[in-house]
Amino acid sequence: MADRKPRASELADQIAELEPLDSVAEPIASTVRDLIPGGPVKDVLSGTWLGHALHPVMQLAPLGTWMSAVVLDLIGGEDAEPAAELLLGTGLLASVPTFASGWSDYADSTVASGRVRRIGIVHAAANGTGALLFAGSLMARRKGSLGKGKLLALAGMGAVSAGGWLGGHLSYAEGIGVDNTVFEDYPGDWTPVLPASELREGEPRQVEVDGVPIMVVRDGGQVRALADRCSHRGGPLSNGEISDGCVTCPWHGSVFRLEDGSVERGPAAYPQPALDARESGGQVEVRARAA
């Protein structure tokens, strides 16, 4: 019997094939890119200061408070209603920065992958619908319609659960928010990759070692080497600009220091792997840098 994917994965694949979603998804992503350009706000929302993506951490607050409110609706009794209302309101407030960080990540992820573009817009729609339902629940309770409020909250929990499932698929199946270099292996011994005469000052070159792309560049007379695939979303650093001892990713503007791969500016949250590099026998050679 032929192997089959779990039904949930098949459903995600079906969403990923819905090309009509592109007419909505990409204009929204483009607008978000204009609203949140590279800079301090973008770095905060991306998790550059945290060392990994911020959005998965942020979503704990609205989900936790909303789920607690629903649990109180089911088992808390009348005395729990003030607490449920407080939890609903807290979740709505927490959803604002959570949605902002999610949209920021989404805007960086749509160009390279149609799958991510389509799954991501449905993920956002499900969570947005959930937030609206929870807001409606709070309004209904304030007007004295407790039963309606509980039903709306239950529906909201269903919507954000669907959104959470798609968010997990984006992270674990599509690799959004992960370090794009984490599974790359670099040579343990000095390995020639390019004639030294072909490496000009300030002009990065892409080379490959066992299929792994590496960027090499001569900067200030020193030969530097970094993983070429940007840790943020996989952009080719060898197409980037070299300035002040750094390279700028051409896709989203992350800036990495050539000497050690450290992040000078986001939205990248992960440093870029740096390799040892030297000239020997007329060749540029690289090897993995000792931890």
N, C-alpha and C positions, 0 to 999 in steps of 0.2 A: 504494500500500500504506500502511495506517495506521501512524503512528509507534507504537512500543512502547517501554516502559521497559526498561532492562536487567533481566535476571531477578533479580539481587540486589535491585534496588529494588522489584520486584514482590513478592518474598518479604517484605521489610520492611513493605510495605503490607498484606500478608496478616496479619502479626503485629499490626500496628496495629489491625486490625479484630476481634481476638479479645477481645470484651467480657468473657467469663468470667474473663480475667486480672484484671479490676478488683477482683474479690472478694478477691484476694490482695494486689494491688499497693497499693491505697490504704490499707488498714489498716497495712501495713508502713511506708509513707511517713508516715502519721500518727504511728506510734510513733517514727520517727526524728526527726520534728519535736519531739516531747516530750523525747526524749533529748538533742537538740542544739539548744537554744533560742538565740535571738539573744544575742550576747555575744562575748567574746574567742576562745573555742574555735571558734565558728561562723565568725568572721572569718578565723581561721587556715585552717580547712578550705576556705573559699570562695575564698581567694586575695586577700582585700581588701588585704593587705600587699604582695602581689606585683604587683598591677596587672592581673591577668587570672586566669582560672579556674586553680585549683591541680591539679585531678584529672588533666588531660591530661599534666602534667609528672610527676606522681607515678607514673603507670602505666609509665613507662620503666624503672624499677628492677626490678619483678618480671618484666616481659616480657623485658627484656634478660638477666637472670640465668637465667631458665628456658630461654630460647632457646639460650643458651650451653651450658647443661647438656645439652640435647638434641643439639646439634652435637657435643659431646664424646662423647656416647653413640654417635653414628654414626661418627665418624672418629678418636676420641682413643685407643682401645685401653685396655688394662687400667690403664696408668699414670695415665690421666686420671680414673679413678673417684673418688679422693678429692676432686679439684677439682669434679667434677660434683655430688657430695654437698654440698659447701660452697656451690655456686651454688644448688642447690635450697633449702637452708636459708635462704640470704640472701634469695632471692625470696619465701619464705613470710613472713619477718620484714617485708620491704618491702611486702607486700600488705596488712598491717594498716592503716597510715595511708592507703594508696591506696584501700582499700575504704571507709574512714571518710569520705574526701573525696568519693568517688563517691556514697555514700548521702546525704551532706549535700546535694549538688547535686540528686540525684534527688527528695528530699523537697520541694525548692523548685519543682519543675518539673511536678508531677503534676496540680495542681488545674486549671490553665488548658487542658491538652491531654490528651485521652484517648489520642492517638497516642503521646505521650511516655511516658505512664504505662505503656502495654503494652509498647512496645519496650524501655523502660528496665528493666522487671522481668525480661525475657528476657535482656537484656544482663548484668544482675547475676547471674542464675542461671547463665549460661554461664561467667562469670568465677569464680563461687564453686565451680562444679563443677570447673573447671580447677585451682583451688587445692587442693581436696580430692584430686584425682588426683595432683598433685605431692607432697602430703603422704604419700599412700599409696606413691608411688614411693620417697620417702626412707625410709619405714619398711621397705619390702620390701628395699631395699639393705642396711639395717642388720641385717636378719635373714638376709642371705646370698643372697636371691633376686634376683640381678642382672638376669636376663632379664625377670622380672616387673616389676622397677623401671623398666627401660628402656621397656617397653610402656606402663606407666602414665604415664610422663613424656611419651611420644609422644601418648597420648590427651589428656593435660592440655594439651599445646601446641595440639591441635586445638580443644579447648574454648575456650581463651582467644583463639585466633585468631577464632573465631566471635563471641566477646564483643567483641573489638576492632573487627570489622567493624560490629557494631551500634552500638558507641560512636562510630565515625566517622560513621555515619548520623545519630545523635542530634545531633552537633555540626554537620555540614555540610549535612544535609537538613532537620533540625528546628530548628536554630539554638540548641541548648542550650549555654550557656556563652559565647555571643557577646554583644557590646554591642548591646542592642536599639535603640539610637539611631543606629547607625553609618551607615545609609543615608538618614537623614532630611535634607532640605534646608530651610533657614530663609531668610526673605526678606532680601535684601541691602540693601534700602532700608527706611526707616521705613514701617511698615504699621499702620494703625489696626485694632484687634481688638475693642475694647470701650469703651462710654462710661465715662469715668472715674468718673461718679457711681455706677456699678454695682459698683465694686470696693471692697469694705469691708475694713477693717483685719483682718488675720489670717484672711480667708476666701478660700481659693484658688479660682480659676475656670479652667475649661478653655475655650480658644478654639482655632480652627483657622485655619491659613493654608495654602491649597492642599492641604487634606486632612491636614496634619501637625498633631497635637495639641500645644498649648503651654499650660503652666500659668502664669498670672499671679496675683500676690498683692501686696497692700499690707502691708508689714511695717515697723513703726517709721516710718511716713510715707513710706517709699521703695517705689517700684514695682519688683518683681522678676519675672523671667521665666526659667523653665527648660523644657526639653523635658518634656512631660507623661508620656511613656512611660518608665517606670523602666528604666535601663540593665541592671538585673539580670535581671528576668523580664517586663518590660513592664507592671508595675502602674501604675494611674493616680495620679500624684502629686497631682492636683487633688482626690482624695478623702482625702488624707492630712492629718496634723495639723501645724500651724505652731507652732513654739516655739523661742525662743532663736536666732532667725535661721536656722532650719533647717526642712526639711520631712521628715516620716517617711513612707516608702512604706507604704500600708495592707496590702500583700500579705505582705511578709517583713521589714518593719521597718528597711530600709536608711535611713540618715539622710544628707541632702545639705544643704550650706550654700547658702542662697538667693543669696548674693552672687556665687559663682563656680561652684557645682555640685560642689564637692569633696566627697569621701566622708568623713563624720564617723564613721560606723559602718556595717559591712557588714550582710548578706552581699554587697552590691554590690562588685565589684572595679573598676568603671569609673566615672569621674566623670560627672555629669549635664551635658549641654550647657547652658550659660547664655547667654541672649540679652540684648542691651541693651534697656532698657525706659524709657519716659518718658511723661509726660502732655503733650499738645499739643492746643490747640483743643478741650478738653473730651473728648478721646479718649485711651485708652491705646494707645500705639504700641510695636511691637517691631521689632527687626532682628537679623540674625546678628551675633555679636560677632567682631571682628577677631581673628585668631589671634595 
